[in-house]
Amino acid sequence: MSQWAADPSHREPARGSRQLTTTSLDEDRQLAYTEYGCSDGVPVVFLHGTPGSCRLGALFETAAREQGIRLLAFERPGYGHSTPWPSRSLRDAGTVVSTVLDDANVESAGLVAFSGGGPHALATAVTQPDRVTRVDVVSGAVPPGVSEAPPATQRLLAGLATQTPTVLRGLFRGQAWLAARLDPSLVVSQYTAAGGAASIPDDAAAIVQADFVDAFAQHRSGAVTDFRNTASDWGIRLDDLETDVCFWHGEDDTNVPIDGVRRLAAQLPTAQLRVLDGADHLQTLLRTVPEVLSARR
C-alpha cells in the first residue's frame, strides 16, 4: 500500500487532474475512489469492469460535467489503491458501495456498471435497495447457467481463479507489465471483436490502457476474487430485485454473448434490454454511457 493510502483523509492528484480519495472500509481496509464531472451534480456511482480501476471513469468526464452529473468511480477491494479483501463475496458489494456513498455524503444514487461490474451493481440493488435509485448495466456479465456457452477465455480465467489463483495472479502481473510498455491496442483488443480495436479513438484507448495498468498497480487479488465469484453461485436472489434495471448490450459482443443477457433480462420483471447493433463489448460502453448520464439529469 502506498504511504498516503494509509490516511483516509488524505487526497493527492491521481488521474491527471483528478483527486483520488481514500476512506476506511473497515478497521483493516481502505477504499479508493475518484470523482468526475460536477461536484454538486446528480450522484451516480460507476462500477468498473474486471479487471479495472476508477481510471475508467475518465472516459465520461466531459459528459458528466456537461450534464451536471457527479460521477463517483471507486476501485473494488484488491484493485488499484483499494486494500485487498480476498474473502469478499458478491453480497459484500452493497457494503462497498455504501461506504463510498457515506464518505461522499450521498444518501442514494444510480449505479452504472460495466462488464464485470454488473454483478456487483445488481447485488448492491438487492442488498441495499434504499440506496439505489436505478441500475444501468453496460456489457454486463451474467450468472453461471444463464449463458449456455461462455467464451473460452472467460472459462479459462474462471477456472484459474478457482483452482490455481497463484498462477492467475502471475499471469495478470505479466500482462500489466506488457500493457504498461506496449501500444494501447494490446489492452483494447481484449475488449473488442476481431478488428474492432482500430475503431476506438486514441484518447479512449489510452484511458483503457491506463485503467488496466492501474488495476494491477499494487495488487492482483481483486481480479482473481471477481472471476471466482462471478463464475460460481452469486449468493443473491435476483427475484428480490425491485429496482429498475436497464441492460445495454452490443449485438456483436464477444466477451459476453448477448443471448445470455437476453435470458437474464427476461427473468427480471423490473428489467429492460437495449440492444446496440454493430457494437462489441467496449464500443457499447463508449456509445451508451453518455446517453445513460443524460437521462439522469
C-alpha positions as CSV (number, residue, x, y, z in Angstrom):
1,M,0.0,0.0,0.0
2,S,1.3,3.5,-0.8
3,Q,2.2,5.7,2.2
4,W,-0.6,8.2,1.6
5,A,-3.3,5.5,1.2
6,A,-3.0,4.7,4.9
7,D,-4.5,8.1,5.7
8,P,-8.3,8.0,4.9
9,S,-8.5,11.8,5.0
10,H,-5.6,12.4,2.5
11,R,-6.1,13.3,-1.1
12,E,-3.5,13.6,-3.8
13,P,-3.5,14.1,-7.6
14,A,-4.0,10.8,-9.2
15,R,-5.7,10.5,-12.6
16,G,-4.4,13.6,-14.4
17,S,-6.4,16.5,-12.8
18,R,-8.4,14.0,-10.7
19,Q,-8.2,13.6,-7.0
20,L,-8.0,10.2,-5.5
21,T,-9.9,9.9,-2.2
22,T,-9.4,7.0,0.3
23,T,-11.8,6.1,3.1
24,S,-12.0,3.3,5.6
25,L,-14.0,0.3,4.6
26,D,-13.3,-1.3,7.9
27,E,-10.5,-1.3,10.5
28,D,-8.1,-3.1,8.2
29,R,-9.0,-1.9,4.7
30,Q,-9.0,1.3,2.7
31,L,-11.3,2.0,-0.3
32,A,-10.2,4.4,-3.1
33,Y,-12.5,6.4,-5.4
34,T,-12.3,9.4,-7.7
35,E,-15.0,12.0,-8.7
36,Y,-15.6,13.1,-12.2
37,G,-18.0,15.8,-13.6
38,C,-19.8,18.3,-11.2
39,S,-19.1,18.2,-7.5
40,D,-22.6,19.4,-6.8
41,G,-24.3,17.4,-9.5
42,V,-26.7,14.4,-9.5
43,P,-24.8,11.5,-7.9
44,V,-24.1,8.4,-10.0
45,V,-21.7,5.6,-8.9
46,F,-19.6,4.0,-11.7
47,L,-18.5,0.3,-11.3
48,H,-15.5,-0.7,-13.4
49,G,-15.0,-4.0,-15.2
50,T,-12.9,-7.0,-14.4
51,P,-10.1,-6.0,-14.2
52,G,-10.4,-2.3,-13.8
53,S,-9.9,0.8,-11.7
54,C,-11.5,4.2,-11.1
55,R,-9.4,5.5,-14.1
56,L,-12.1,4.2,-16.5
57,G,-14.5,6.9,-15.3
58,A,-12.2,9.5,-17.1
59,L,-13.9,8.3,-20.4
60,F,-17.0,10.2,-19.2
61,E,-15.5,13.3,-17.5
62,T,-16.8,15.7,-20.2
63,A,-20.2,14.1,-20.5
64,A,-20.7,14.1,-16.7
65,R,-19.6,17.8,-16.4
66,E,-21.8,18.9,-19.3
67,Q,-24.8,17.0,-18.0
68,G,-24.5,18.0,-14.3
69,I,-23.5,14.6,-13.0
70,R,-21.3,13.8,-10.0
71,L,-19.7,10.6,-11.1
72,L,-18.2,8.5,-8.2
73,A,-15.9,5.9,-9.6
74,F,-14.4,3.6,-7.0
75,E,-11.9,0.7,-7.0
76,R,-13.2,-2.6,-5.7
77,P,-11.1,-4.2,-2.9
78,G,-7.8,-5.6,-4.4
79,Y,-7.7,-3.2,-7.3
80,G,-5.6,0.0,-7.6
81,H,-5.3,1.7,-4.3
82,S,-8.1,-0.3,-2.5
83,T,-6.9,-2.8,0.1
84,P,-7.4,-6.5,-0.9
85,W,-10.4,-8.4,0.6
86,P,-9.9,-11.9,-0.9
87,S,-12.8,-13.5,1.1
88,R,-15.4,-11.0,-0.1
89,S,-18.5,-12.2,-1.9
90,L,-20.9,-10.5,-4.2
91,R,-23.2,-9.9,-1.2
92,D,-20.5,-7.6,0.1
93,A,-20.8,-5.3,-2.9
94,G,-23.5,-3.3,-1.1
95,T,-21.2,-2.6,1.8
96,V,-18.5,-1.3,-0.5
97,V,-20.9,1.0,-2.5
98,S,-22.5,2.2,0.8
99,T,-19.0,3.1,2.1
100,V,-18.4,5.3,-1.0
101,L,-21.9,7.0,-0.6
102,D,-21.3,7.6,3.1
103,D,-17.9,9.2,2.5
104,A,-19.3,11.4,-0.3
105,N,-22.3,12.4,1.8
106,V,-24.8,10.9,-0.6
107,E,-28.0,9.2,0.6
108,S,-28.8,7.3,-2.6
109,A,-27.6,7.2,-6.2
110,G,-28.0,5.5,-9.5
111,L,-25.5,2.8,-10.5
112,V,-23.8,2.5,-13.9
113,A,-21.7,-0.7,-14.2
114,F,-19.5,-2.0,-17.0
115,S,-18.8,-5.7,-17.7
116,G,-17.6,-7.4,-14.6
117,G,-19.0,-4.6,-12.5
118,G,-22.6,-5.6,-13.5
119,P,-22.9,-8.4,-10.9
120,H,-21.8,-6.1,-8.2
121,A,-24.3,-3.4,-9.2
122,L,-27.2,-6.0,-9.2
123,A,-26.0,-7.4,-5.8
124,T,-26.0,-3.9,-4.4
125,A,-29.5,-3.2,-5.6
126,V,-30.7,-6.5,-3.9
127,T,-28.9,-6.0,-0.6
128,Q,-29.1,-2.1,-0.3
129,P,-32.3,-1.2,-2.2
130,D,-32.9,2.0,-0.3
131,R,-29.5,3.4,-1.5
132,V,-30.0,2.6,-5.2
133,T,-32.4,4.6,-7.4
134,R,-31.7,2.8,-10.7
135,V,-29.2,0.3,-12.2
136,D,-27.7,0.5,-15.8
137,V,-25.6,-2.5,-16.7
138,V,-23.4,-2.0,-19.8
139,S,-21.9,-5.1,-21.5
140,G,-22.6,-6.9,-18.1
141,A,-21.6,-10.4,-17.1
142,V,-24.4,-12.8,-16.4
143,P,-24.8,-15.6,-13.7
144,P,-23.4,-19.0,-14.5
145,G,-26.1,-21.2,-16.1
146,V,-27.7,-18.2,-17.9
147,S,-25.1,-18.3,-20.6
148,E,-25.1,-21.6,-22.5
149,A,-21.6,-21.2,-23.9
150,P,-19.3,-18.7,-22.1
151,P,-16.3,-17.7,-24.2
152,A,-13.3,-20.0,-23.8
153,T,-11.2,-17.2,-22.3
154,Q,-13.7,-16.5,-19.6
155,R,-13.9,-20.2,-18.8
156,L,-10.1,-20.4,-18.5
157,L,-9.9,-17.3,-16.2
158,A,-12.7,-18.6,-14.0
159,G,-11.0,-22.0,-13.8
160,L,-7.6,-20.5,-12.8
161,A,-9.2,-18.2,-10.3
162,T,-10.9,-21.1,-8.6
163,Q,-8.2,-23.8,-8.8
164,T,-4.9,-22.1,-9.2
165,P,-5.2,-18.4,-8.1
166,T,-1.4,-18.0,-7.7
167,V,-1.0,-18.8,-11.4
168,L,-3.6,-16.3,-12.4
169,R,-2.0,-13.6,-10.2
170,G,1.2,-14.2,-12.0
171,L,-0.5,-14.0,-15.4
172,F,-2.0,-10.7,-14.5
173,R,1.4,-9.4,-13.3
174,G,2.9,-10.2,-16.7
175,Q,0.0,-8.7,-18.6
176,A,0.2,-5.5,-16.7
177,W,4.0,-5.3,-17.3
178,L,3.4,-5.6,-21.0
179,A,0.4,-3.3,-21.1
180,A,2.5,-0.5,-19.5
181,R,5.1,-0.8,-22.2
182,L,3.4,-1.6,-25.4
183,D,0.8,0.1,-27.6
184,P,-2.7,0.5,-26.1
185,S,-4.1,-1.8,-28.8
186,L,-2.8,-4.7,-26.7
187,V,-5.3,-4.0,-24.0
188,V,-8.1,-2.6,-26.2
189,S,-8.1,-5.8,-28.3
190,Q,-9.2,-7.8,-25.2
191,Y,-12.5,-5.8,-25.1
192,T,-13.3,-5.6,-28.8
193,A,-14.4,-8.0,-31.5
194,A,-11.8,-9.0,-34.2
195,G,-10.5,-5.9,-35.8
196,G,-12.6,-3.6,-33.5
197,A,-9.6,-2.1,-31.8
198,A,-8.9,0.2,-34.7
199,S,-12.3,1.8,-34.3
200,I,-11.5,3.1,-30.7
201,P,-10.4,6.7,-30.6
202,D,-6.8,7.2,-29.5
203,D,-7.7,9.1,-26.3
204,A,-10.2,6.5,-25.2
205,A,-7.7,3.7,-26.0
206,A,-5.1,5.4,-23.8
207,I,-7.6,5.6,-20.9
208,V,-8.5,1.9,-21.3
209,Q,-4.8,1.0,-21.2
210,A,-4.2,3.1,-18.1
211,D,-7.2,1.6,-16.4
212,F,-5.8,-1.9,-17.0
213,V,-2.3,-0.9,-15.7
214,D,-3.8,0.9,-12.7
215,A,-6.0,-2.1,-11.8
216,F,-2.8,-4.1,-11.1
217,A,-0.6,-1.3,-9.8
218,Q,-0.4,-2.8,-6.3
219,H,-2.4,-6.0,-6.2
220,R,-3.7,-8.8,-8.4
221,S,-6.2,-10.3,-5.9
222,G,-9.1,-8.1,-6.9
223,A,-9.5,-9.7,-10.3
224,V,-8.9,-13.2,-9.0
225,T,-11.7,-12.7,-6.5
226,D,-14.1,-11.3,-9.1
227,F,-13.5,-14.1,-11.6
228,R,-14.0,-16.7,-8.8
229,N,-17.2,-15.0,-7.5
230,T,-18.9,-14.4,-10.8
231,A,-18.2,-17.9,-12.1
232,S,-19.9,-19.5,-9.1
233,D,-23.3,-19.1,-7.4
234,W,-23.8,-15.3,-6.9
235,G,-25.4,-15.8,-3.5
236,I,-28.2,-13.3,-4.2
237,R,-31.8,-13.7,-5.1
238,L,-32.3,-11.7,-8.3
239,D,-36.1,-12.4,-7.8
240,D,-35.8,-10.0,-4.9
241,L,-34.7,-7.2,-7.2
242,E,-37.2,-4.3,-7.2
243,T,-35.1,-1.6,-8.6
244,D,-35.4,-0.6,-12.2
245,V,-32.7,-2.1,-14.3
246,C,-31.6,-1.4,-17.9
247,F,-29.2,-3.7,-19.7
248,W,-27.3,-2.1,-22.5
249,H,-25.6,-4.7,-24.7
250,G,-23.9,-4.9,-28.1
251,E,-25.2,-7.4,-30.7
252,D,-21.5,-8.1,-31.6
253,D,-20.2,-8.5,-28.0
254,T,-17.8,-11.5,-28.0
255,N,-16.8,-11.1,-24.3
256,V,-20.3,-11.6,-23.0
257,P,-22.5,-13.0,-25.8
258,I,-25.9,-11.3,-25.9
259,D,-28.0,-14.5,-25.7
260,G,-27.3,-14.8,-22.0
261,V,-28.2,-11.2,-21.4
262,R,-31.5,-11.7,-23.2
263,R,-32.3,-14.6,-21.0
264,L,-31.3,-12.7,-17.8
265,A,-33.4,-9.6,-18.7
266,A,-36.4,-11.8,-19.5
267,Q,-36.2,-13.3,-16.0
268,L,-36.3,-9.9,-14.2
269,P,-39.6,-8.2,-14.0
270,T,-38.1,-4.7,-13.5
271,A,-35.5,-5.0,-16.3
272,Q,-35.4,-3.8,-19.9
273,L,-32.8,-4.5,-22.6
274,R,-31.4,-2.0,-25.1
275,V,-29.5,-3.7,-27.9
276,L,-26.9,-1.8,-29.9
277,D,-26.4,-3.1,-33.5
278,G,-22.9,-3.5,-34.7
279,A,-21.4,-2.8,-31.2
280,D,-18.9,-5.0,-29.3
281,H,-18.0,-5.0,-25.6
282,L,-16.1,-1.7,-25.4
283,Q,-17.9,0.1,-28.2
284,T,-21.1,-0.4,-26.3
285,L,-19.6,1.4,-23.3
286,L,-18.4,4.3,-25.3
287,R,-21.7,4.7,-27.1
288,T,-24.2,4.3,-24.2
289,V,-22.8,5.9,-21.0
290,P,-23.2,9.5,-22.3
291,E,-26.9,8.7,-23.0
292,V,-27.3,7.0,-19.6
293,L,-25.9,10.0,-17.8
294,S,-28.1,12.4,-19.8
295,A,-31.2,10.5,-18.7
296,R,-30.3,11.2,-15.0
297,R,-30.4,15.0,-15.2
